[in-house]
Amino acid sequence: MFLLFLAENCAVLNFLRAFVLFPN
């Protein structure tokens, strides 16, 4: 559960990072 939680957080951070680095 905890590892899954960390994995989801990493995915969210990567998504936000991509959104910031490559805006529309």
N, C-alpha and C positions, 0 to 999 in steps of 0.2 A: 504493500500500500504506500509506504513512504517513498520507495523508489519510483513508483508510478507517479506520485505527487511531484517529485523532483523532475521527472521526465516531462510532465505536463507544463511545469513552470519553465523549463528550458525551451519548450516548443513555443510558449507564449512570448518569452523574451526574444526568441529568434524572429518571431512574426513581427513584433513591435520594432525590432532593430531593422528588419527589412523594410518596414513601412516608413521608418525615419530616413534610412539611407536612400531608398528609391521611392520617393513620393510620386503621386500621379501628376 
